[in-house]
C-alpha cells in the first residue's frame, strides 16, 4: 500500500494521469485499420459539417441565447457558465 499511494515511490498519480491515458489512446489509434482511416478522411465534407455545427452553430444559436436570455432568472450564474461551456463540447 505505501508503494502505490500518492506521493509514494511509484508515483501512480503521475503515471496514470499522464502516461496511462496517453498509452490507452496510442493503443487505440494503432489498432485502427488504414482502410477505415482512408474512408473517414474521404468523407471530409460531412466531417466538416458536423464540426461546424457542433462548435459554432449549436453554441452560438442555441447555447448562448439560452444562457443569456432564457435561463438567467431560473439558474445561478455559475451553472449557466458551465452549461455554456458544455454546449461547446461534442
N, CA, C and O of each residue as an XYZ file, in Angstrom:
360
protein
N       0.802     -1.214      0.000
C       0.000      0.000      0.000
C       0.839      1.270      0.000
O       0.485      2.223     -0.694
N       1.931      1.323      0.746
C       2.756      2.529      0.775
C       3.444      2.750     -0.566
O       3.717      3.885     -0.959
N       3.716      1.669     -1.249
C       4.391      1.769     -2.539
C       3.508      2.441     -3.592
O       4.007      3.200     -4.422
N       2.200      2.167     -3.565
C       1.298      2.688     -4.587
C       0.498      3.902     -4.190
O      -0.345      4.346     -4.970
N       0.719      4.469     -3.008
C      -0.066      5.636     -2.598
C       0.441      6.897     -3.289
O       1.579      6.929     -3.758
N      -0.381      7.922     -3.355
C       0.021      9.195     -3.961
C       1.241      9.753     -3.241
O       1.277      9.815     -2.012
N       2.236     10.156     -4.018
C       3.469     10.679     -3.450
C       4.458      9.595     -3.086
O       5.552      9.901     -2.611
N       4.110      8.341     -3.292
C       4.995      7.224     -2.968
C       6.082      7.048     -4.009
O       6.270      7.893     -4.885
N       6.792      5.944     -3.901
C       7.916      5.682     -4.801
C       7.461      5.525     -6.245
O       8.120      6.026     -7.156
N       6.346      4.838     -6.469
C       5.871      4.552     -7.825
C       5.236      5.782     -8.471
O       5.241      5.908     -9.695
N       4.689      6.689     -7.657
C       4.019      7.915     -8.122
C       2.880      7.607     -9.100
O       2.920      8.058    -10.245
N       1.864      6.847     -8.669
C       0.772      6.470     -9.576
C      -0.018      7.668    -10.076
O      -0.603      7.598    -11.157
N      -0.058      8.769     -9.326
C      -0.807      9.937     -9.792
C      -0.210     10.507    -11.073
O      -0.938     11.056    -11.899
N       1.098     10.385    -11.251
C       1.725     10.847    -12.493
C       1.567      9.817    -13.605
O       1.232     10.164    -14.737
N       1.805      8.570    -13.285
C       1.761      7.535    -14.309
C       0.375      7.363    -14.880
O       0.208      7.342    -16.100
N      -0.617      7.241    -14.032
C      -1.983      7.003    -14.504
C      -2.542      8.250    -15.159
O      -3.190      8.160    -16.202
N      -2.304      9.416    -14.567
C      -2.885     10.654    -15.076
C      -2.318     11.100    -16.405
O      -3.042     11.654    -17.232
N      -1.042     10.869    -16.624
C      -0.418     11.354    -17.861
C      -0.074     10.220    -18.817
O      -0.541     10.189    -19.956
N       0.732      9.309    -18.349
C       1.223      8.268    -19.242
C       0.177      7.204    -19.520
O       0.129      6.667    -20.627
N      -0.654      6.890    -18.551
C      -1.663      5.851    -18.733
C      -2.682      6.214    -19.794
O      -3.001      5.398    -20.659
N      -3.193      7.431    -19.733
C      -4.182      7.882    -20.723
C      -3.541      7.968    -22.104
O      -4.147      7.574    -23.101
N      -2.313      8.484    -22.160
C      -1.603      8.567    -23.440
C      -1.410      7.174    -24.035
O      -1.591      6.976    -25.236
N      -1.049      6.229    -23.207
C      -0.831      4.863    -23.670
C      -2.113      4.237    -24.202
O      -2.088      3.531    -25.210
N      -3.227      4.490    -23.534
C      -4.512      3.952    -23.990
C      -4.886      4.536    -25.353
O      -5.310      3.803    -26.247
N      -4.728      5.872    -25.516
C      -5.034      6.482    -26.810
C      -4.087      5.992    -27.898
O      -4.508      5.808    -29.040
N      -2.832      5.780    -27.571
C      -1.868      5.267    -28.547
C      -2.270      3.871    -29.009
O      -2.280      3.590    -30.207
N      -2.596      3.007    -28.072
C      -3.015      1.654    -28.449
C      -4.299      1.670    -29.269
O      -4.454      0.891    -30.209
N      -5.212      2.556    -28.908
C      -6.459      2.651    -29.652
C      -6.203      3.120    -31.084
O      -6.801      2.598    -32.024
N      -5.327      4.092    -31.249
C      -5.009      4.594    -32.587
C      -4.267      3.573    -33.425
O      -4.498      3.468    -34.630
N      -3.382      2.824    -32.801
C      -2.631      1.811    -33.541
C      -3.508      0.642    -33.980
O      -3.170     -0.070    -34.926
N      -4.622      0.446    -33.301
C      -5.495     -0.671    -33.659
C      -6.414     -0.339    -34.841
O      -7.083     -1.231    -35.362
N      -6.459      0.920    -35.268
C      -7.294      1.280    -36.412
C      -6.673      0.762    -37.705
O      -5.454      0.765    -37.873
N      -7.526      0.323    -38.599
C      -7.042     -0.131    -39.900
C      -6.920      1.050    -40.842
O      -7.685      2.009    -40.747
N      -5.956      0.981    -41.754
C      -5.747      2.071    -42.701
C      -6.955      2.285    -43.598
O      -7.241      3.418    -43.984
N      -7.660      1.230    -43.931
C      -8.840      1.371    -44.788
C      -9.916      2.202    -44.078
O     -10.610      2.992    -44.717
N     -10.053      2.025    -42.759
C     -11.024      2.815    -42.000
C     -10.622      4.291    -41.980
O     -11.471      5.172    -42.116
N      -9.327      4.552    -41.810
C      -8.858      5.941    -41.807
C      -9.055      6.598    -43.175
O      -9.459      7.758    -43.257
N      -8.769      5.858    -44.242
C      -8.956      6.409    -45.589
C     -10.427      6.714    -45.850
O     -10.756      7.732    -46.459
N     -11.297      5.842    -45.394
C     -12.734      6.052    -45.578
C     -13.205      7.276    -44.786
O     -14.025      8.054    -45.273
N     -12.697      7.443    -43.587
C     -13.085      8.589    -42.761
C     -12.568      9.900    -43.359
O     -13.281     10.904    -43.365
N     -11.344      9.891    -43.854
C     -10.781     11.105    -44.450
C     -11.489     11.450    -45.754
O     -11.650     12.628    -46.072
N     -11.906     10.458    -46.501
C     -12.578     10.733    -47.778
C     -13.943     11.381    -47.573
O     -14.489     11.970    -48.506
N     -14.491     11.282    -46.392
C     -15.789     11.877    -46.089
C     -15.612     13.221    -45.382
O     -16.309     13.509    -44.409
N     -14.682     14.042    -45.868
C     -14.306     15.275    -45.178
C     -15.412     16.329    -45.190
O     -15.490     17.136    -44.264
N     -16.266     16.345    -46.210
C     -17.341     17.339    -46.246
C     -18.337     17.113    -45.107
O     -18.750     18.062    -44.440
N     -18.709     15.880    -44.894
C     -19.630     15.561    -43.804
C     -18.980     15.833    -42.451
O     -19.626     16.360    -41.546
N     -17.703     15.476    -42.310
C     -16.990     15.734    -41.062
C     -16.905     17.227    -40.775
O     -17.053     17.643    -39.626
N     -16.670     18.032    -41.796
C     -16.616     19.487    -41.618
C     -17.978     20.020    -41.191
O     -18.054     20.880    -40.314
N     -19.044     19.529    -41.792
C     -20.391     19.947    -41.410
C     -20.667     19.631    -39.938
O     -21.213     20.467    -39.217
N     -20.297     18.444    -39.496
C     -20.512     18.051    -38.107
C     -19.685     18.926    -37.163
O     -20.186     19.357    -36.125
N     -18.446     19.188    -37.508
C     -17.592     20.020    -36.654
C     -18.126     21.449    -36.554
O     -18.163     22.027    -35.468
N     -18.534     22.007    -37.674
C     -19.057     23.381    -37.670
C     -20.356     23.457    -36.875
O     -20.555     24.392    -36.099
N     -21.227     22.494    -37.061
C     -22.482     22.540    -36.317
C     -22.251     22.308    -34.821
O     -22.946     22.895    -33.992
N     -21.294     21.469    -34.474
C     -21.024     21.188    -33.067
C     -20.375     22.372    -32.370
O     -20.769     22.717    -31.256
N     -19.392     23.002    -32.995
C     -18.597     24.018    -32.314
C     -19.008     25.450    -32.633
O     -18.580     26.366    -31.930
N     -19.816     25.683    -33.659
C     -20.222     27.055    -33.993
C     -21.728     27.260    -33.932
O     -22.211     28.142    -33.222
N     -22.465     26.448    -34.672
C     -23.909     26.678    -34.775
C     -24.600     26.414    -33.443
O     -25.352     27.265    -32.968
N     -24.368     25.271    -32.838
C     -25.051     24.937    -31.592
C     -24.714     25.916    -30.468
O     -25.641     26.418    -29.832
N     -23.438     26.220    -30.185
C     -23.165     27.143    -29.079
C     -23.702     28.551    -29.311
O     -24.208     29.170    -28.375
N     -23.606     29.071    -30.528
C     -23.981     30.468    -30.757
C     -25.467     30.661    -31.031
O     -26.013     31.718    -30.715
N     -26.126     29.672    -31.607
C     -27.546     29.827    -31.891
C     -28.445     29.254    -30.794
O     -29.579     29.702    -30.622
N     -27.944     28.275    -30.059
C     -28.761     27.648    -29.028
C     -28.197     27.933    -27.631
O     -28.905     28.453    -26.768
N     -26.932     27.594    -27.412
C     -26.342     27.694    -26.084
C     -26.286     29.110    -25.538
O     -26.740     29.357    -24.420
N     -25.743     30.033    -26.296
C     -25.589     31.418    -25.821
C     -26.930     32.102    -25.566
O     -27.086     32.710    -24.507
N     -27.904     32.039    -26.471
C     -29.206     32.652    -26.161
C     -29.893     32.034    -24.945
O     -30.519     32.747    -24.162
N     -29.782     30.721    -24.780
C     -30.380     30.088    -23.607
C     -29.752     30.623    -22.326
O     -30.452     30.944    -21.366
N     -28.431     30.715    -22.324
C     -27.728     31.145    -21.124
C     -27.930     32.639    -20.859
O     -27.987     33.058    -19.703
N     -28.039     33.440    -21.915
C     -28.145     34.893    -21.726
C     -29.573     35.385    -21.499
O     -29.783     36.322    -20.728
N     -30.547     34.776    -22.151
C     -31.891     35.358    -22.141
C     -32.965     34.487    -21.493
O     -33.870     35.014    -20.846
N     -32.885     33.183    -21.653
C     -33.980     32.315    -21.213
C     -33.810     31.868    -19.760
O     -34.774     31.903    -18.996
N     -32.621     31.453    -19.369
C     -32.428     30.809    -18.081
C     -31.876     31.668    -16.945
O     -31.875     31.186    -15.813
N     -31.405     32.907    -17.152
C     -30.777     33.634    -16.043
C     -31.680     33.868    -14.835
O     -31.189     33.960    -13.710
N     -32.965     33.962    -15.046
C     -33.849     34.191    -13.908
C     -34.127     32.909    -13.129
O     -34.671     32.958    -12.026
N     -33.754     31.759    -13.699
C     -34.062     30.473    -13.075
C     -32.830     29.859    -12.405
O     -32.934     29.313    -11.307
N     -31.672     29.944    -13.053
C     -30.476     29.244    -12.587
C     -29.386     30.214    -12.150
O     -29.342     31.343    -12.639
N     -28.496     29.798    -11.229
C     -27.377     30.657    -10.817
C     -26.356     30.828    -11.944
O     -26.266     29.996    -12.847
N     -25.595     31.915    -11.878
C     -24.664     32.272    -12.951
C     -23.588     31.201    -13.154
O     -23.235     30.911    -14.297
N     -23.067     30.616    -12.098
C     -22.034     29.579    -12.246
C     -22.554     28.382    -13.033
O     -21.835     27.825    -13.862
N     -23.770     27.993    -12.783
C     -24.368     26.885    -13.520
C     -24.573     27.261    -14.986
O     -24.363     26.431    -15.870
N     -24.976     28.488    -15.250
C     -25.151     28.943    -16.631
C     -23.818     28.957    -17.375
O     -23.756     28.575    -18.544
N     -22.754     29.395    -16.704
C     -21.430     29.380    -17.337
C     -21.019     27.950    -17.683
O     -20.482     27.703    -18.763
N     -21.268     27.018    -16.781
C     -20.965     25.617    -17.049
C     -21.768     25.060    -18.201
O     -21.253     24.287    -19.009
N     -23.036     25.452    -18.282
C     -23.881     24.989    -19.386
C     -23.367     25.522    -20.721
O     -23.373     24.805    -21.721
N     -22.923     26.776    -20.737
C     -22.376     27.341    -21.973
C     -21.110     26.615    -22.399
O     -20.919     26.337    -23.583
N     -20.247     26.309    -21.444
C     -19.033     25.573    -21.763
C     -19.380     24.179    -22.277
O     -18.795     23.722    -23.260
N     -20.313     23.505    -21.634
C     -20.706     22.164    -22.070
C     -21.392     22.173    -23.429
O     -21.345     21.178    -24.154
N     -22.028     23.286    -23.782
C     -22.684     23.337    -25.097
C     -21.670     23.368    -26.225
O     -22.026     23.119    -27.377
N     -20.422     23.667    -25.923
C     -19.367     23.685    -26.938
C     -18.693     22.339    -27.109
O     -17.894     22.164    -28.029
N     -18.997     21.382    -26.241
C     -18.358     20.070    -26.329
C     -19.167     19.152    -27.257
O     -20.393     19.237    -27.332
N     -18.447     18.280    -27.954
C     -19.164     17.348    -28.843
C     -19.912     16.290    -28.078
O     -20.561     15.436    -28.681
